[in-house]
Amino acid sequence: MGPAEKRAEYQEIVVLYCQGCIEGKADRADELHTADGVRTRLVVVPCTSKVELPHLLKILERGADGVQVVGCGQNACRFLVGSNVAAARVARARDLLDDAGVGAERLGMSRGAGLDVGDLRARGRQRAEAARVYGANPMKQHPMRRRTGRQKERLPSQRADHPKERPPSRRSDHPKERPPSRRADHPKERPPSRRSDHPKERPPSRRSDHPKERPP
């Protein structure tokens, strides 16, 4: 049985909950729980306003059947408007899912205070029940679209079996162009004083026809 068939046996629900909506002594760690055909993944966030619209859509794109956002109460947000910002983003995402034919009920938001892990699981099961009418997430049937299995397309010049093209000056069969002064058939130019046919100039005192001056 492949991974896609195993995922089709249960619904995958992701619950994004604010750390301020649960009890003070409750465990704020992430948790994965499977029961009654629903796998619920609890993910804590500092504030639901940190969850952007692309984050919600990306979770569904990776194969989750539904997403439930749980924020704090209307006037209990320590960032004042955090839960209101999250509610507006969830409403926008629901409109996009409805227009795409994926189903708006795959995404929802609720508020609460003093919740525990059991309450979060229950809200995840409610989202699974609402999304069950749509069936399995169509993106779950195509695991290659998920990032973990995506094949990176390379250009032809980056493939291992592609012959590497080098510029003409770097090919082994390309004659190397040298400047004229470095060619073997180029006569070497010497200054006039170094030529064999150039008369050597001596100072007057060293010439053979110069009278030697003797002291008195």
C-alpha positions as CSV (number, residue, x, y, z in Angstrom):
1,M,0.0,0.0,0.0
2,G,1.5,3.3,-1.1
3,P,1.6,6.6,0.8
4,A,-1.3,8.0,-1.2
5,E,-3.5,5.1,-0.3
6,K,-2.6,5.3,3.4
7,R,-3.5,9.0,3.4
8,A,-6.9,8.3,1.8
9,E,-7.9,6.1,4.8
10,Y,-8.3,9.1,7.1
11,Q,-9.0,12.8,6.9
12,E,-6.1,15.1,7.7
13,I,-7.0,18.2,9.7
14,V,-4.6,20.9,10.8
15,V,-5.6,23.0,13.8
16,L,-3.8,26.3,14.2
17,Y,-4.5,27.7,17.6
18,C,-3.4,30.8,19.5
19,Q,-1.3,30.2,22.6
20,G,-3.6,32.6,24.4
21,C,-6.8,30.6,24.0
22,I,-5.8,27.6,26.1
23,E,-5.4,27.1,29.8
24,G,-2.3,28.4,31.5
25,K,-1.1,24.9,32.5
26,A,-2.0,23.2,29.2
27,D,0.7,21.8,27.0
28,R,1.4,24.2,24.2
29,A,3.5,21.8,22.2
30,D,2.5,20.6,18.7
31,E,0.6,17.3,18.7
32,L,-0.5,14.6,16.2
33,H,-3.5,12.5,17.1
34,T,-5.5,10.0,15.0
35,A,-8.9,8.7,16.1
36,D,-12.2,7.8,14.3
37,G,-10.7,8.2,10.8
38,V,-9.5,11.7,11.5
39,R,-5.8,12.6,12.0
40,T,-5.6,16.0,13.8
41,R,-2.4,17.9,13.9
42,L,-2.3,20.7,16.5
43,V,0.0,23.6,15.8
44,V,0.5,26.4,18.2
45,V,1.2,29.9,17.0
46,P,2.0,33.1,19.0
47,C,-1.0,34.8,17.6
48,T,-3.5,33.9,14.8
49,S,-2.6,37.2,13.1
50,K,0.8,35.6,12.2
51,V,-1.0,33.1,9.9
52,E,-1.0,34.7,6.5
53,L,-3.3,33.9,3.6
54,P,-0.6,32.0,1.6
55,H,0.0,29.8,4.7
56,L,-3.6,28.6,4.8
57,L,-3.6,27.8,1.1
58,K,-0.2,26.1,1.3
59,I,-1.5,23.7,4.0
60,L,-4.3,22.6,1.7
61,E,-2.0,22.4,-1.3
62,R,0.2,19.9,0.6
63,G,-2.7,17.5,1.0
64,A,-4.6,18.5,4.2
65,D,-8.4,17.9,4.0
66,G,-9.2,20.9,6.2
67,V,-7.8,23.7,8.3
68,Q,-9.3,25.0,11.6
69,V,-8.0,28.3,13.0
70,V,-8.7,28.8,16.7
71,G,-8.2,32.3,18.1
72,C,-8.7,34.0,21.4
73,G,-11.9,35.8,22.4
74,Q,-13.2,39.0,20.7
75,N,-11.7,41.3,23.3
76,A,-9.1,39.0,24.8
77,C,-6.4,39.3,22.2
78,R,-3.2,40.7,23.8
79,F,-2.4,42.3,20.4
80,L,-5.9,43.9,20.4
81,V,-6.9,43.0,16.8
82,G,-5.0,39.8,16.2
83,S,-8.0,37.5,16.0
84,N,-9.9,40.0,13.9
85,V,-7.1,40.1,11.3
86,A,-7.1,36.3,11.2
87,A,-10.9,36.2,10.7
88,A,-10.6,38.5,7.7
89,R,-7.9,36.3,6.1
90,V,-9.9,33.1,6.7
91,A,-12.9,34.7,5.1
92,R,-10.8,35.7,2.1
93,A,-9.3,32.2,1.8
94,R,-12.8,30.7,1.9
95,D,-13.9,32.8,-1.0
96,L,-10.9,31.7,-3.0
97,L,-11.5,28.0,-2.2
98,D,-15.2,28.4,-3.2
99,D,-14.2,30.0,-6.5
100,A,-11.7,27.3,-7.2
101,G,-14.3,24.5,-6.6
102,V,-12.2,23.0,-3.7
103,G,-14.8,23.9,-1.1
104,A,-15.1,26.7,1.4
105,E,-15.9,24.5,4.3
106,R,-12.4,23.0,4.2
107,L,-11.3,26.1,6.1
108,G,-12.9,27.7,9.2
109,M,-12.2,29.7,12.3
110,S,-13.6,29.7,15.8
111,R,-12.7,31.5,19.1
112,G,-12.4,30.4,22.6
113,A,-10.7,30.8,26.0
114,G,-9.5,28.4,28.6
115,L,-9.4,25.5,26.1
116,D,-7.5,22.3,26.5
117,V,-6.1,19.7,24.1
118,G,-9.4,17.8,24.0
119,D,-11.3,20.9,23.0
120,L,-8.9,21.5,20.2
121,R,-9.3,18.0,18.9
122,A,-13.0,18.3,19.0
123,R,-12.9,21.4,16.9
124,G,-10.7,19.6,14.5
125,R,-13.3,16.8,14.2
126,Q,-16.0,19.4,13.6
127,R,-14.0,20.7,10.7
128,A,-13.5,17.2,9.3
129,E,-17.2,16.6,9.5
130,A,-17.9,19.8,7.6
131,A,-15.3,19.0,4.9
132,R,-16.4,15.4,4.4
133,V,-19.1,16.4,1.9
134,Y,-16.3,17.4,-0.5
135,G,-14.5,14.0,-0.3
136,A,-10.8,13.7,-0.3
137,N,-8.7,16.7,-1.1
138,P,-8.0,16.5,-4.9
139,M,-4.5,17.7,-4.3
140,K,-3.8,14.7,-2.0
141,Q,-4.3,12.4,-5.1
142,H,-1.2,14.0,-6.7
143,P,1.7,13.5,-4.3
144,M,4.2,14.7,-6.9
145,R,2.7,18.2,-6.5
146,R,3.9,18.2,-2.9
147,R,7.2,19.9,-2.2
148,T,8.7,16.7,-0.7
149,G,8.4,14.9,-4.0
150,R,8.8,17.7,-6.5
151,Q,11.4,17.1,-9.2
152,K,13.5,20.2,-9.9
153,E,13.5,20.8,-13.6
154,R,17.0,21.7,-14.9
155,L,18.1,23.4,-18.0
156,P,19.7,21.3,-20.7
157,S,23.1,22.9,-20.0
158,Q,22.8,21.7,-16.3
159,R,22.2,18.1,-17.0
160,A,24.9,15.5,-16.5
161,D,24.5,14.0,-20.0
162,H,24.7,17.3,-21.7
163,P,28.0,18.0,-23.5
164,K,29.6,21.1,-22.0
165,E,30.1,23.9,-24.5
166,R,33.3,25.8,-24.1
167,P,34.2,29.0,-25.8
168,P,36.4,28.6,-28.9
169,S,39.5,30.0,-27.1
170,R,39.2,27.1,-24.5
171,R,38.9,24.2,-26.9
172,S,41.8,21.8,-27.3
173,D,41.5,21.9,-31.1
174,H,41.5,25.7,-31.2
175,P,44.8,27.3,-32.4
176,K,46.1,29.6,-29.8
177,E,46.5,33.1,-31.0
178,R,49.6,34.8,-29.9
179,P,50.7,38.4,-30.5
180,P,53.2,38.8,-33.4
181,S,56.1,39.4,-31.1
182,R,55.7,35.9,-29.6
183,R,55.4,33.9,-32.8
184,A,58.3,31.5,-33.8
185,D,58.4,32.9,-37.3
186,H,58.5,36.5,-36.1
187,P,62.0,38.2,-36.4
188,K,63.1,39.5,-33.1
189,E,63.6,43.2,-33.1
190,R,66.6,44.4,-31.3
191,P,67.6,48.0,-30.6
192,P,70.2,49.4,-33.0
193,S,73.0,49.3,-30.4
194,R,72.7,45.5,-30.1
195,R,72.8,44.7,-33.8
196,S,75.8,42.9,-35.2
197,D,76.0,45.4,-38.2
198,H,75.9,48.4,-36.0
199,P,79.2,50.3,-35.5
200,K,80.1,50.5,-31.9
201,E,80.6,54.1,-30.8
202,R,83.5,54.7,-28.5
203,P,84.4,57.8,-26.6
204,P,87.1,60.0,-28.3
205,S,89.8,59.0,-25.7
206,R,89.5,55.3,-26.8
207,R,89.8,55.8,-30.6
208,S,92.9,54.7,-32.4
209,D,93.3,58.0,-34.2
210,H,93.0,60.1,-31.1
211,P,96.3,61.6,-29.9
212,K,97.2,60.5,-26.5
213,E,97.5,63.3,-24.1
214,R,100.4,63.0,-21.7
215,P,101.0,65.1,-18.7
216,P,103.7,67.8,-18.9
